[in-house]
Amino acid sequence: MVFPKDSKYSKEHTWVKVEGNRATIGITDSAQSWIGELMSIDIFKEDSEIEPMALFGILETSKVSFELYSPISGTIIKRNNQLLDQIILINHEPYGEGWMIVLRMRDVQNLASLMDAGGL
């Protein structure tokens, strides 16, 4: 699998793309492949405060729920509401239109625990 080099990755199969003090978060291609066909997503609302390894949403399939954990801390400033009607974007474009939330980062030191694409 190809992992974009402009992102960082957690062991829990989330990716983080940092631009200034903002971080876009989604799940990796390998995670969406393992989860399979998605039925729905529940993402926390904007202005929610998130701590590292805190739940920010839940993905549902016909058989299982998959909890989504943020690898970094911050405030949700945007969520991808397009996923509510087009959940298939996560399966087809996990690093593009399938992104889930954008955080205003609280502590850039959280990024130190994440891996580069080459470390996967």
N, CA, C and O atoms as a GROMACS GRO file, in nm:
protein
  480
    1MET      N    1   0.083  -0.118   0.000
    1MET     CA    2   0.000   0.000   0.000
    1MET      C    3   0.088   0.124   0.000
    1MET      O    4   0.198   0.125   0.055
    2VAL      N    5   0.038   0.227  -0.062
    2VAL     CA    6   0.111   0.353  -0.070
    2VAL      C    7   0.058   0.448   0.037
    2VAL      O    8  -0.062   0.470   0.049
    3PHE      N    9   0.150   0.505   0.115
    3PHE     CA   10   0.114   0.601   0.219
    3PHE      C   11   0.168   0.738   0.178
    3PHE      O   12   0.288   0.751   0.152
    4PRO      N   13   0.082   0.839   0.171
    4PRO     CA   14   0.130   0.973   0.134
    4PRO      C   15   0.243   1.019   0.226
    4PRO      O   16   0.235   1.004   0.348
    5LYS      N   17   0.347   1.075   0.167
    5LYS     CA   18   0.464   1.116   0.243
    5LYS      C   19   0.443   1.246   0.320
    5LYS      O   20   0.522   1.280   0.408
    6ASP      N   21   0.336   1.320   0.288
    6ASP     CA   22   0.313   1.448   0.355
    6ASP      C   23   0.228   1.434   0.481
    6ASP      O   24   0.182   1.533   0.537
    7SER      N   25   0.209   1.311   0.526
    7SER     CA   26   0.128   1.285   0.646
    7SER      C   27   0.207   1.206   0.748
    7SER      O   28   0.310   1.146   0.716
    8LYS      N   29   0.158   1.208   0.872
    8LYS     CA   30   0.212   1.127   0.982
    8LYS      C   31   0.108   1.020   1.012
    8LYS      O   32  -0.010   1.035   0.979
    9TYR      N   33   0.152   0.911   1.076
    9TYR     CA   34   0.064   0.796   1.096
    9TYR      C   35   0.074   0.743   1.239
    9TYR      O   36   0.181   0.742   1.299
   10SER      N   37  -0.042   0.698   1.291
   10SER     CA   38  -0.044   0.638   1.424
   10SER      C   39  -0.049   0.486   1.410
   10SER      O   40  -0.082   0.433   1.304
   11LYS      N   41  -0.017   0.418   1.518
   11LYS     CA   42  -0.026   0.271   1.520
   11LYS      C   43  -0.171   0.225   1.510
   11LYS      O   44  -0.198   0.110   1.477
   12GLU      N   45  -0.264   0.314   1.539
   12GLU     CA   46  -0.407   0.283   1.534
   12GLU      C   47  -0.466   0.309   1.395
   12GLU      O   48  -0.588   0.311   1.378
   13HIS      N   49  -0.379   0.328   1.297
   13HIS     CA   50  -0.419   0.342   1.156
   13HIS      C   51  -0.495   0.471   1.125
   13HIS      O   52  -0.584   0.472   1.040
   14THR      N   53  -0.459   0.579   1.194
   14THR     CA   54  -0.509   0.710   1.154
   14THR      C   55  -0.392   0.786   1.092
   14THR      O   56  -0.276   0.762   1.125
   15TRP      N   57  -0.425   0.879   1.002
   15TRP     CA   58  -0.323   0.965   0.943
   15TRP      C   59  -0.352   1.109   0.984
   15TRP      O   60  -0.467   1.145   1.012
   16VAL      N   61  -0.247   1.189   0.987
   16VAL     CA   62  -0.256   1.330   1.025
   16VAL      C   63  -0.175   1.410   0.923
   16VAL      O   64  -0.057   1.385   0.903
   17LYS      N   65  -0.240   1.506   0.861
   17LYS     CA   66  -0.172   1.597   0.768
   17LYS      C   67  -0.173   1.736   0.832
   17LYS      O   68  -0.280   1.793   0.855
   18VAL      N   69  -0.056   1.789   0.861
   18VAL     CA   70  -0.042   1.915   0.932
   18VAL      C   71  -0.018   2.029   0.834
   18VAL      O   72   0.064   2.020   0.743
   19GLU      N   73  -0.094   2.138   0.854
   19GLU     CA   74  -0.076   2.262   0.779
   19GLU      C   75  -0.087   2.375   0.880
   19GLU      O   76  -0.197   2.412   0.922
   20GLY      N   77   0.027   2.431   0.918
   20GLY     CA   78   0.028   2.534   1.022
   20GLY      C   79  -0.014   2.474   1.155
   20GLY      O   80   0.044   2.374   1.199
   21ASN      N   81  -0.114   2.535   1.219
   21ASN     CA   82  -0.163   2.481   1.346
   21ASN      C   83  -0.287   2.393   1.328
   21ASN      O   84  -0.355   2.359   1.424
   22ARG      N   85  -0.314   2.357   1.203
   22ARG     CA   86  -0.430   2.272   1.172
   22ARG      C   87  -0.384   2.133   1.132
   22ARG      O   88  -0.282   2.116   1.065
   23ALA      N   89  -0.462   2.034   1.173
   23ALA     CA   90  -0.430   1.896   1.140
   23ALA      C   91  -0.556   1.828   1.088
   23ALA      O   92  -0.658   1.823   1.156
   24THR      N   93  -0.547   1.774   0.966
   24THR     CA   94  -0.656   1.697   0.909
   24THR      C   95  -0.632   1.551   0.944
   24THR      O   96  -0.520   1.502   0.933
   25ILE      N   97  -0.739   1.481   0.985
   25ILE     CA   98  -0.726   1.343   1.032
   25ILE      C   99  -0.823   1.253   0.958
   25ILE      O  100  -0.938   1.291   0.931
   26GLY      N  101  -0.777   1.134   0.925
   26GLY     CA  102  -0.860   1.031   0.863
   26GLY      C  103  -0.804   0.895   0.897
   26GLY      O  104  -0.712   0.884   0.979
   27ILE      N  105  -0.857   0.790   0.835
   27ILE     CA  106  -0.803   0.656   0.856
   27ILE      C  107  -0.723   0.614   0.734
   27ILE      O  108  -0.747   0.662   0.623
   28THR      N  109  -0.629   0.524   0.755
   28THR     CA  110  -0.543   0.478   0.647
   28THR      C  111  -0.619   0.387   0.550
   28THR      O  112  -0.726   0.335   0.581
   29ASP      N  113  -0.559   0.370   0.435
   29ASP     CA  114  -0.616   0.281   0.334
   29ASP      C  115  -0.622   0.138   0.387
   29ASP      O  116  -0.719   0.067   0.360
   30SER      N  117  -0.520   0.096   0.460
   30SER     CA  118  -0.523  -0.040   0.515
   30SER      C  119  -0.636  -0.056   0.617
   30SER      O  120  -0.697  -0.162   0.624
   31ALA      N  121  -0.664   0.047   0.695
   31ALA     CA  122  -0.774   0.040   0.792
   31ALA      C  123  -0.909   0.030   0.722
   31ALA      O  124  -0.991  -0.053   0.759
   32GLN      N  125  -0.932   0.113   0.621
   32GLN     CA  126  -1.061   0.108   0.551
   32GLN      C  127  -1.078  -0.025   0.479
   32GLN      O  128  -1.189  -0.076   0.469
   33SER      N  129  -0.967  -0.081   0.430
   33SER     CA  130  -0.973  -0.211   0.362
   33SER      C  131  -1.011  -0.321   0.460
   33SER      O  132  -1.092  -0.409   0.429
   34TRP      N  133  -0.952  -0.316   0.579
   34TRP     CA  134  -0.980  -0.416   0.682
   34TRP      C  135  -1.125  -0.403   0.732
   34TRP      O  136  -1.193  -0.504   0.752
   35ILE      N  137  -1.172  -0.280   0.750
   35ILE     CA  138  -1.308  -0.257   0.800
   35ILE      C  139  -1.412  -0.302   0.697
   35ILE      O  140  -1.513  -0.362   0.733
   36GLY      N  141  -1.387  -0.273   0.571
   36GLY     CA  142  -1.480  -0.314   0.465
   36GLY      C  143  -1.585  -0.208   0.436
   36GLY      O  144  -1.565  -0.090   0.462
   37GLU      N  145  -1.697  -0.254   0.382
   37GLU     CA  146  -1.802  -0.162   0.339
   37GLU      C  147  -1.867  -0.094   0.459
   37GLU      O  148  -1.916  -0.159   0.551
   38LEU      N  149  -1.867   0.038   0.455
   38LEU     CA  150  -1.919   0.117   0.566
   38LEU      C  151  -2.067   0.149   0.546
   38LEU      O  152  -2.114   0.167   0.434
   39MET      N  153  -2.139   0.154   0.658
   39MET     CA  154  -2.281   0.187   0.656
   39MET      C  155  -2.307   0.330   0.703
   39MET      O  156  -2.391   0.400   0.646
   40SER      N  157  -2.234   0.372   0.807
   40SER     CA  158  -2.256   0.507   0.861
   40SER      C  159  -2.136   0.553   0.942
   40SER      O  160  -2.047   0.475   0.977
   41ILE      N  161  -2.137   0.682   0.971
   41ILE     CA  162  -2.032   0.742   1.054
   41ILE      C  163  -2.096   0.842   1.148
   41ILE      O  164  -2.191   0.912   1.112
   42ASP      N  165  -2.044   0.847   1.269
   42ASP     CA  166  -2.085   0.948   1.367
   42ASP      C  167  -1.957   1.018   1.411
   42ASP      O  168  -1.870   0.958   1.473
   43ILE      N  169  -1.946   1.146   1.378
   43ILE     CA  170  -1.827   1.225   1.411
   43ILE      C  171  -1.868   1.332   1.512
   43ILE      O  172  -1.975   1.392   1.501
   44PHE      N  173  -1.782   1.355   1.612
   44PHE     CA  174  -1.810   1.459   1.711
   44PHE      C  175  -1.830   1.594   1.642
   44PHE      O  176  -1.778   1.617   1.533
   45LYS      N  177  -1.903   1.679   1.706
   45LYS     CA  178  -1.938   1.811   1.652
   45LYS      C  179  -1.819   1.907   1.659
   45LYS      O  180  -1.725   1.888   1.737
   46GLU      N  181  -1.826   2.010   1.574
   46GLU     CA  182  -1.725   2.116   1.578
   46GLU      C  183  -1.725   2.181   1.715
   46GLU      O  184  -1.827   2.186   1.783
   47ASP      N  185  -1.610   2.230   1.755
   47ASP     CA  186  -1.583   2.290   1.886
   47ASP      C  187  -1.563   2.187   1.996
   47ASP      O  188  -1.540   2.225   2.111
   48SER      N  189  -1.570   2.058   1.964
   48SER     CA  190  -1.539   1.954   2.063
   48SER      C  191  -1.389   1.954   2.090
   48SER      O  192  -1.308   1.964   1.998
   49GLU      N  193  -1.354   1.942   2.218
   49GLU     CA  194  -1.213   1.933   2.258
   49GLU      C  195  -1.173   1.786   2.257
   49GLU      O  196  -1.245   1.700   2.310
   50ILE      N  197  -1.058   1.757   2.197
   50ILE     CA  198  -1.011   1.620   2.183
   50ILE      C  199  -0.872   1.609   2.246
   50ILE      O  200  -0.787   1.694   2.223
   51GLU      N  201  -0.850   1.504   2.323
   51GLU     CA  202  -0.719   1.474   2.380
   51GLU      C  203  -0.655   1.362   2.299
   51GLU      O  204  -0.724   1.292   2.226
   52PRO      N  205  -0.523   1.345   2.311
   52PRO     CA  206  -0.460   1.233   2.241
   52PRO      C  207  -0.522   1.100   2.284
   52PRO      O  208  -0.545   1.076   2.402
   53MET      N  209  -0.550   1.017   2.188
   53MET     CA  210  -0.610   0.885   2.206
   53MET      C  211  -0.754   0.892   2.258
   53MET      O  212  -0.804   0.796   2.316
   54ALA      N  213  -0.819   1.006   2.238
   54ALA     CA  214  -0.960   1.021   2.274
   54ALA      C  215  -1.048   0.991   2.153
   54ALA      O  216  -1.010   1.018   2.039
   55LEU      N  217  -1.163   0.937   2.180
   55LEU     CA  218  -1.261   0.904   2.077
   55LEU      C  219  -1.310   1.032   2.009
   55LEU      O  220  -1.341   1.131   2.076
   56PHE      N  221  -1.317   1.031   1.875
   56PHE     CA  222  -1.377   1.144   1.803
   56PHE      C  223  -1.489   1.101   1.710
   56PHE      O  224  -1.552   1.185   1.646
   57GLY      N  225  -1.514   0.971   1.700
   57GLY     CA  226  -1.621   0.924   1.614
   57GLY      C  227  -1.629   0.773   1.610
   57GLY      O  228  -1.546   0.702   1.668
   58ILE      N  229  -1.731   0.724   1.539
   58ILE     CA  230  -1.753   0.580   1.525
   58ILE      C  231  -1.795   0.550   1.382
   58ILE      O  232  -1.883   0.616   1.327
   59LEU      N  233  -1.731   0.450   1.323
   59LEU     CA  234  -1.770   0.397   1.192
   59LEU      C  235  -1.852   0.271   1.215
   59LEU      O  236  -1.821   0.191   1.302
   60GLU      N  237  -1.957   0.254   1.136
   60GLU     CA  238  -2.042   0.135   1.147
   60GLU      C  239  -2.041   0.057   1.016
   60GLU      O  240  -2.051   0.115   0.908
   61THR      N  241  -2.028  -0.074   1.027
   61THR     CA  242  -2.050  -0.163   0.914
   61THR      C  243  -2.173  -0.246   0.948
   61THR      O  244  -2.235  -0.224   1.052
   62SER      N  245  -2.208  -0.339   0.863
   62SER     CA  246  -2.324  -0.424   0.893
   62SER      C  247  -2.293  -0.520   1.006
   62SER      O  248  -2.385  -0.578   1.064
   63LYS      N  249  -2.164  -0.539   1.040
   63LYS     CA  250  -2.128  -0.638   1.141
   63LYS      C  251  -2.056  -0.582   1.263
   63LYS      O  252  -2.058  -0.643   1.370
   64VAL      N  253  -1.992  -0.466   1.249
   64VAL     CA  254  -1.905  -0.420   1.358
   64VAL      C  255  -1.904  -0.267   1.364
   64VAL      O  256  -1.929  -0.198   1.265
   65SER      N  257  -1.874  -0.216   1.484
   65SER     CA  258  -1.848  -0.073   1.504
   65SER      C  259  -1.698  -0.056   1.520
   65SER      O  260  -1.632  -0.138   1.584
   66PHE      N  261  -1.644   0.050   1.463
   66PHE     CA  262  -1.502   0.079   1.468
   66PHE      C  263  -1.485   0.217   1.529
   66PHE      O  264  -1.527   0.316   1.470
   67GLU      N  265  -1.423   0.223   1.647
   67GLU     CA  266  -1.405   0.351   1.715
   67GLU      C  267  -1.287   0.427   1.655
   67GLU      O  268  -1.184   0.368   1.623
   68LEU      N  269  -1.303   0.557   1.641
   68LEU     CA  270  -1.202   0.645   1.583
   68LEU      C  271  -1.136   0.726   1.694
   68LEU      O  272  -1.204   0.797   1.768
   69TYR      N  273  -1.003   0.715   1.705
   69TYR     CA  274  -0.928   0.785   1.809
   69TYR      C  275  -0.832   0.884   1.747
   69TYR      O  276  -0.763   0.854   1.650
   70SER      N  277  -0.827   1.002   1.804
   70SER     CA  278  -0.735   1.106   1.756
   70SER      C  279  -0.597   1.083   1.816
   70SER      O  280  -0.585   1.064   1.938
   71PRO      N  281  -0.493   1.084   1.735
   71PRO     CA  282  -0.358   1.068   1.790
   71PRO      C  283  -0.302   1.197   1.851
   71PRO      O  284  -0.196   1.195   1.913
   72ILE      N  285  -0.373   1.309   1.832
   72ILE     CA  286  -0.325   1.438   1.882
   72ILE      C  287  -0.437   1.513   1.952
   72ILE      O  288  -0.555   1.478   1.941
   73SER      N  289  -0.399   1.618   2.025
   73SER     CA  290  -0.499   1.699   2.096
   73SER      C  291  -0.534   1.823   2.016
   73SER      O  292  -0.456   1.872   1.935
   74GLY      N  293  -0.654   1.874   2.041
   74GLY     CA  294  -0.697   1.996   1.976
   74GLY      C  295  -0.847   2.014   1.981
   74GLY      O  296  -0.918   1.940   2.050
   75THR      N  297  -0.894   2.113   1.908
   75THR     CA  298  -1.036   2.144   1.898
   75THR      C  299  -1.081   2.115   1.756
   75THR      O  300  -1.016   2.157   1.660
   76ILE      N  301  -1.192   2.044   1.743
   76ILE     CA  302  -1.245   2.017   1.609
   76ILE      C  303  -1.297   2.149   1.553
   76ILE      O  304  -1.390   2.208   1.607
   77ILE      N  305  -1.237   2.193   1.442
   77ILE     CA  306  -1.283   2.317   1.379
   77ILE      C  307  -1.362   2.289   1.252
   77ILE      O  308  -1.429   2.377   1.199
   78LYS      N  309  -1.352   2.167   1.204
   78LYS     CA  310  -1.428   2.129   1.085
   78LYS      C  311  -1.445   1.978   1.085
   78LYS      O  312  -1.353   1.904   1.122
   79ARG      N  313  -1.561   1.933   1.044
   79ARG     CA  314  -1.581   1.790   1.023
   79ARG      C  315  -1.633   1.770   0.882
   79ARG      O  316  -1.696   1.859   0.825
   80ASN      N  317  -1.607   1.654   0.827
   80ASN     CA  318  -1.644   1.627   0.689
   80ASN      C  319  -1.788   1.578   0.683
   80ASN      O  320  -1.814   1.457   0.683
   81ASN      N  321  -1.882   1.672   0.679
   81ASN     CA  322  -2.024   1.637   0.675
   81ASN      C  323  -2.064   1.565   0.546
   81ASN      O  324  -2.168   1.500   0.541
   82GLN      N  325  -1.981   1.576   0.444
   82GLN     CA  326  -2.008   1.506   0.319
   82GLN      C  327  -2.012   1.354   0.341
   82GLN      O  328  -2.080   1.282   0.268
   83LEU      N  329  -1.939   1.306   0.442
   83LEU     CA  330  -1.936   1.162   0.470
   83LEU      C  331  -2.070   1.110   0.520
   83LEU      O  332  -2.098   0.990   0.507
   84LEU      N  333  -2.153   1.196   0.576
   84LEU     CA  334  -2.283   1.153   0.626
   84LEU      C  335  -2.371   1.099   0.514
   84LEU      O  336  -2.450   1.007   0.534
   85ASP      N  337  -2.357   1.157   0.394
   85ASP     CA  338  -2.434   1.112   0.278
   85ASP      C  339  -2.354   1.029   0.180
   85ASP      O  340  -2.410   0.954   0.100
   86GLN      N  341  -2.222   1.041   0.187
   86GLN     CA  342  -2.135   0.970   0.092
   86GLN      C  343  -2.023   0.898   0.166
   86GLN      O  344  -1.905   0.927   0.145
   87ILE      N  345  -2.060   0.807   0.253
   87ILE     CA  346  -1.962   0.735   0.335
   87ILE      C  347  -1.862   0.657   0.250
   87ILE      O  348  -1.751   0.628   0.296
   88ILE      N  349  -1.899   0.624   0.129
   88ILE     CA  350  -1.813   0.549   0.038
   88ILE      C  351  -1.682   0.622   0.010
   88ILE      O  352  -1.584   0.560  -0.032
   89LEU      N  353  -1.679   0.754   0.032
   89LEU     CA  354  -1.556   0.831   0.012
   89LEU      C  355  -1.442   0.780   0.099
   89LEU      O  356  -1.326   0.787   0.060
   90ILE      N  357  -1.475   0.730   0.217
   90ILE     CA  358  -1.371   0.676   0.305
   90ILE      C  359  -1.306   0.554   0.240
   90ILE      O  360  -1.184   0.538   0.246
   91ASN      N  361  -1.386   0.469   0.178
   91ASN     CA  362  -1.332   0.350   0.111
   91ASN      C  363  -1.257   0.385  -0.017
   91ASN      O  364  -1.155   0.324  -0.047
   92HIS      N  365  -1.306   0.482  -0.092
   92HIS     CA  366  -1.247   0.514  -0.222
   92HIS      C  367  -1.135   0.616  -0.216
   92HIS      O  368  -1.042   0.610  -0.296
   93GLU      N  369  -1.141   0.710  -0.122
   93GLU     CA  370  -1.041   0.817  -0.113
   93GLU      C  371  -1.004   0.846   0.033
   93GLU      O  372  -1.027   0.956   0.081
   94PRO      N  373  -0.947   0.747   0.104
   94PRO     CA  374  -0.920   0.768   0.246
   94PRO      C  375  -0.825   0.885   0.275
   94PRO      O  376  -0.833   0.944   0.383
   95TYR      N  377  -0.735   0.918   0.182
   95TYR     CA  378  -0.640   1.028   0.203
   95TYR      C  379  -0.685   1.157   0.136
   95TYR      O  380  -0.617   1.260   0.149
   96GLY      N  381  -0.797   1.154   0.067
   96GLY     CA  382  -0.847   1.272  -0.003
   96GLY      C  383  -0.981   1.314   0.054
   96GLY      O  384  -0.990   1.362   0.167
   97GLU      N  385  -1.086   1.296  -0.026
   97GLU     CA  386  -1.221   1.337   0.014
   97GLU      C  387  -1.276   1.257   0.132
   97GLU      O  388  -1.381   1.292   0.186
   98GLY      N  389  -1.207   1.150   0.172
   98GLY     CA  390  -1.252   1.069   0.285
   98GLY      C  391  -1.197   1.114   0.419
   98GLY      O  392  -1.211   1.042   0.518
   99TRP      N  393  -1.135   1.232   0.425
   99TRP     CA  394  -1.087   1.285   0.554
   99TRP      C  395  -1.205   1.299   0.650
   99TRP      O  396  -1.320   1.305   0.606
  100MET      N  397  -1.178   1.303   0.780
  100MET     CA  398  -1.287   1.304   0.878
  100MET      C  399  -1.300   1.434   0.957
  100MET      O  400  -1.409   1.491   0.963
  101ILE      N  401  -1.191   1.480   1.016
  101ILE     CA  402  -1.197   1.603   1.096
  101ILE      C  403  -1.073   1.688   1.071
  101ILE      O  404  -0.969   1.640   1.025
  102VAL      N  405  -1.087   1.817   1.102
  102VAL     CA  406  -0.973   1.909   1.107
  102VAL      C  407  -0.969   1.963   1.250
  102VAL      O  408  -1.068   2.013   1.302
  103LEU      N  409  -0.851   1.952   1.312
  103LEU     CA  410  -0.831   2.003   1.447
  103LEU      C  411  -0.744   2.128   1.444
  103LEU      O  412  -0.654   2.139   1.360
  104ARG      N  413  -0.771   2.221   1.534
  104ARG     CA  414  -0.674   2.324   1.568
  104ARG      C  415  -0.589   2.261   1.676
  104ARG      O  416  -0.636   2.237   1.788
  105MET      N  417  -0.463   2.232   1.643
  105MET     CA  418  -0.377   2.159   1.736
  105MET      C  419  -0.349   2.238   1.862
  105MET      O  420  -0.330   2.360   1.859
  106ARG      N  421  -0.348   2.167   1.972
  106ARG     CA  422  -0.317   2.229   2.100
  106ARG      C  423  -0.170   2.210   2.136
  106ARG      O  424  -0.110   2.298   2.198
  107ASP      N  425  -0.111   2.096   2.099
  107ASP     CA  426   0.026   2.066   2.139
  107ASP      C  427   0.097   1.993   2.026
  107ASP      O  428   0.071   1.875   2.001
  108VAL      N  429   0.186   2.062   1.958
  108VAL     CA  430   0.258   2.000   1.845
  108VAL      C  431   0.347   1.885   1.890
  108VAL      O  432   0.388   1.803   1.808
  109GLN      N  433   0.378   1.878   2.019
  109GLN     CA  434   0.459   1.768   2.070
  109GLN      C  435   0.391   1.633   2.050
  109GLN      O  436   0.458   1.529   2.047
  110ASN      N  437   0.257   1.633   2.036
  110ASN     CA  438   0.185   1.508   2.010
  110ASN      C  439   0.232   1.442   1.882
  110ASN      O  440   0.225   1.319   1.868
  111LEU      N  441   0.281   1.521   1.788
  111LEU     CA  442   0.324   1.468   1.658
  111LEU      C  443   0.449   1.381   1.670
  111LEU      O  444   0.474   1.297   1.583
  112ALA      N  445   0.526   1.399   1.777
  112ALA     CA  446   0.651   1.324   1.794
  112ALA      C  447   0.627   1.173   1.803
  112ALA      O  448   0.716   1.095   1.769
  113SER      N  449   0.511   1.132   1.849
  113SER     CA  450   0.482   0.989   1.864
  113SER      C  451   0.433   0.924   1.735
  113SER      O  452   0.413   0.803   1.730
  114LEU      N  453   0.414   1.005   1.631
  114LEU     CA  454   0.362   0.952   1.505
  114LEU      C  455   0.476   0.914   1.410
  114LEU      O  456   0.588   0.962   1.423
  115MET      N  457   0.445   0.826   1.316
  115MET     CA  458   0.544   0.776   1.221
  115MET      C  459   0.534   0.847   1.087
  115MET      O  460   0.426   0.892   1.047
  116ASP      N  461   0.646   0.856   1.019
  116ASP     CA  462   0.647   0.900   0.880
  116ASP      C  463   0.608   0.782   0.792
  116ASP      O  464   0.608   0.668   0.838
  117ALA      N  465   0.575   0.809   0.667
  117ALA     CA  466   0.536   0.703   0.574
  117ALA      C  467   0.645   0.597   0.561
  117ALA      O  468   0.614   0.479   0.546
  118GLY      N  469   0.770   0.637   0.567
  118GLY     CA  470   0.880   0.542   0.555
  118GLY      C  471   0.893   0.448   0.673
  118GLY      O  472   0.957   0.343   0.661
  119GLY      N  473   0.834   0.484   0.787
  119GLY     CA  474   0.844   0.401   0.906
  119GLY      C  475   0.735   0.296   0.919
  119GLY      O  476   0.730   0.223   1.018
  120LEU      N  477   0.647   0.289   0.820
  120LEU     CA  478   0.536   0.194   0.827
  120LEU      C  479   0.574   0.059   0.772
  120LEU      O  480   0.491  -0.033   0.772
   0.00000   0.00000   0.00000
